[in-house]
Amino acid sequence: MYKKHSIEERRLAVKLCCSGLSLGHVSRKMGIDRHDIRIWLTKYKLMGEAGLQKTPHKHLNFEEKCEIVCEHLEKSVSLRELN
């Protein structure tokens, strides 16, 4: 079962890794999946504290998806840049 982690847990995990502890050690100590911590570290390095905030998922309807795909194909722009 997936567990949602609080901003405090995310902040602490990143702080411990940045202080020199290994990702594996922090993962075992806090009981958090290594993959989650790695994602938080990457986001923290790119965006700072804002990268640790939870982000809502944007659900697109069929028409919005079609527009994005057409724009991607016409302009050769990555899907990430369009969304």
C-alpha atoms as one frame of an Amber mdcrd trajectory, in Angstrom:
protein
   0.000   0.000   0.000   1.274   3.456  -0.907   1.899   5.837   1.987   1.753
   9.574   1.527   4.588  11.384   3.248   4.283  14.740   4.950   6.332  17.752
   3.943   8.229  17.355   7.233   9.209  13.775   6.370  10.323  14.838   2.899
  12.315  17.747   4.304  14.034  15.540   6.894  14.941  12.829   4.364  16.465
  15.404   2.005  18.302  17.110   4.868  19.818  13.805   6.011  20.950  12.904
   2.488  22.406  16.369   1.933  24.305  16.061   5.233  26.210  13.104   3.825
  24.184  10.047   4.849  23.622   7.550   2.066  20.255   7.289   0.399  20.017
   3.642   1.485  20.763   4.492   5.106  18.127   7.252   5.193  15.641   4.939
   3.486  16.117   2.181   6.068  16.211   4.567   9.040  12.990   6.367   8.048
  11.171   3.396   6.464  10.703   5.250   3.173  11.262   3.777  -0.274  14.600
   4.792  -1.843  12.840   5.734  -5.072  10.690   8.313  -3.276  13.699   9.871
  -1.579  15.616  10.005  -4.869  12.707  11.857  -6.503  12.553  14.341  -3.611
  16.311  14.946  -3.831  16.106  15.612  -7.562  13.167  17.977  -7.165  14.889
  19.731  -4.248  18.048  20.271  -6.302  16.017  21.688  -9.193  13.424  23.764
  -7.338  14.557  24.060  -3.731  11.957  23.833  -0.971   9.119  24.221  -3.493
  10.139  20.893  -5.041   9.128  19.095  -1.858   5.545  20.374  -1.919   2.823
  18.011  -3.026   1.568  18.794  -6.502  -1.989  18.090  -7.633  -2.405  15.897
 -10.677  -3.975  17.607 -13.647  -6.605  15.471 -15.343  -7.156  16.309 -18.983
 -10.247  15.503 -20.972 -10.070  13.879 -24.422 -10.119  17.172 -26.356  -7.289
  18.644 -24.257  -5.195  15.521 -24.815  -5.786  15.685 -28.578  -4.752  19.359
 -28.676  -1.536  18.596 -26.820  -0.655  15.671 -29.089  -1.359  17.710 -32.241
   0.773  20.584 -30.992   3.537  18.128 -30.100   3.491  16.647 -33.592   3.268
  19.996 -35.417   5.893  21.900 -33.439   8.241  19.047 -32.440   8.029  20.219
 -28.840   8.335  17.747 -25.976   5.114  16.726 -24.292   6.484  17.886 -20.937
   6.942  21.415 -22.319   3.369  21.465 -23.609   1.689  20.197 -20.475
